[in-house]
Structures are given as structure tokens and as C-alpha cells.
């Protein structure tokens, strides 16, 4: 699977989630061959950029072709923060991984890129499992069956309208 296109993963963060390093670790263990990583903090007071950069440097592998850790001077909100990261991204495929999420295993990016290539689609969503704080008990699995049907059968405009109030595409 050489010569796979560059994949960009963007992690927006605010107020230093205690799970941030789990999210970063789940990226750094990926087997995909060409990864760009952008972590952007949305103006958290006391955000330790050096600690994050040191963690990435210590744990990165050759497949992390470039990364940056950015910090907004002030809180500007999730959408603007993500859009700022998006502007500097250079990957053919873009993935959003929140600071309190983790990839399921080390092959997630390979699996996703293969699906993009196989289907030719521009957007693909997957299932996610939401756990309680102990990470032992499943709260819900999303998207539910009704949401899956809506995603499959709706116009882009209707999908956008529904997602303005409830994000079902992960």
C-alpha cells in the first residue's frame, strides 16, 4: 500500500481534555503510511504546547510526515478553530478526531482510505460507540437505524439542515 495519499487528522481541543493524550496516541499508532497531524487548541488558558509537542516527538513514527500544534490567542469557537486548521491542511483525505475520542485500532486510517478509494465517495461516515466515563458501559451506538436511512436517502441540503442541530456524520 505504498504511495497512498496524504491523510490529515485534525484534533481541535479546548480546556485540555484529560483524554487528549489517548487521542494523540491513537493517531501515532496508525499503520497508515502518510499522515499529517494538526492539533489546535482554542485558547485554553495555560495550554502546554511544549508538553504536547514533546509527547508527539517521543512517540511518532516515520509515517507521521508532518505535524503542528497550534494555539489560538483567544477562544474563537469550535467551527472557526476547525476551519483554521482545515485551511493549512494538505491531505487528500481529512479526518476530525476530537480530543476525547480515539481511533478503534491501528488500522482505522487504512480501512477508511481503502473505502474512499473503493467507493469513490467524497464523504463517508462510520459507526461510533459512546461509552460512559468509566469506558466500560455502552451508552449508545450511533448513527441509529433511522439516521442511517436519512443519510442514505436525503439530499445534501436536507442532510446539512438536519446536521445543523445534530451531527450524525462522524
N, C-alpha and C positions, 0 to 999 in steps of 0.2 A: 504494500500500500504506500509505496513511495510517491512523491510528487503530489500529495494531497494538498488541496488549497489551504491557505492560512485561515484558521478559525480564531475569532476574537471572543473572549469571555469578558463580560463587564460585570463587576460587583460594585453596586452602589451601597454605601454604608452610612449610617448616622447613629451617633451616640454609642459607638463601639460595642456592638452586639457581642455577647460572651461566646458566641459560636463562630465568630469571624474566622478564626484560625482553622476551624473544621472545614469551612467553605473553601478557604485557600488551599488547604491540604488536599481536598477532593479534586481540585484542579491540577495540582502539582503531580499527582499520581497517575494522571491520564496517560494512556499509551498512544494517543494520537500524536502524529509526528510534527505538527507545525502549529504552535499555539502562541497567540498574543494575549496578554492579560492586562486589563485595565481595572484597577481598583480606585474608586473615587469616593472620598469622604465628603459629606455635605455639611462641612463647617462645624464638626463636633469640637467643642471646647476641650483642649488637651489631647486631641488625637495624636497618637505616637507613630508618625510616618516612618521614622527610622526603625522602630521595632518591627513594623510590617515588612519593610524592605529587607531587613536583616533576615527575617524568617523566610522570605521568598528566596533570597540569595543562598541561604543554607540548605534549602530543600528542593531547589529547582533542578531539572534535568535538561538535557540537550534539546528536548522538544519544545521548551519554552524559548522561542526565538526572540521575543522582546516582551517587556512589561513596563508598566509605570504605575506609581502610586501618586494620586493627585489629591489635593485638599482644597476645597472651596474656602475662600476667606470668610464667608458667612453662609448661613443656611439659605439655600435657594429653592429647595424642594426636590422631590424625587424625580419628577419628569425633566426639569431643566438639568439636573445633575446627570441623569442618564443620557440626555441629548448631548451634553457637552462631551461625555465620554464617547458617544457614538460618532461625533464629528472627527475625532482623532483616530478612530479605529480604522484598520486597514484590512481586516479579514473579509473573505468572501462570504463566510457564514458568521452570524453574530448570535451569541448566547448570553442571556441575562441570568446570572446566578446571585441571588440575594445573599446578604451577609449571614443570614440564619438558615440557609439551605446548603445541601451538599449533593454532589453527583452520587448516584446509586453505587456505581463501581468504577473501575479504572478504564472501562471501555465505552463509556457513555458517548464521548465525542466521536469515536469511530462509528458507533452504531447510528448516531444522528446524521453524520455526514454521508454515510452509505445510504441512508434512507432519502436524504435530499437528492443525491446523485441518481438513485434508482427511480424515484418518482418524478423528478424534475420540478417539484413544488417549490414555491418561494417561502412558504410558512408551514411549519409542521409543529403540532403540539403533542405533548405526551401526557401520560397519566402521572399523577403525583399522589403520594400518601402523606397525610398530615397527622403528625403524632402529638401527644401531649408533651409537657415539659420534661417528663422522665424518659421520653423516646421509647417507651415500652408499649404504650397503648395507642392504637389507631383511632383517631377522631373521625376522619373521613377520607374517602378516596375521590379524587376529582380528575377530570370533569365527570359529572354523573351522566347517566344514560340520556336524559333529556338534553343536557348541554351538548353531548356528542352529536345528537341528531340536529340540534340547532346549528352547530358548527358546520356539519356536512351539507346542510340544505339551505343555508341563508346566504343572502347577497353580502358582499363586503360591507356595504353601508349598514345593513341590519346588524351584522356581527359587530362592527365598530360601535354602533349605538348601544348595544347590549353591554359590550365590554367597558363602556364609559362608566358604568355603575358596578360592574362585576367582572373581574378578569378570569376567564375560563381557559385562555390560551397561555400555556406555561412555557 
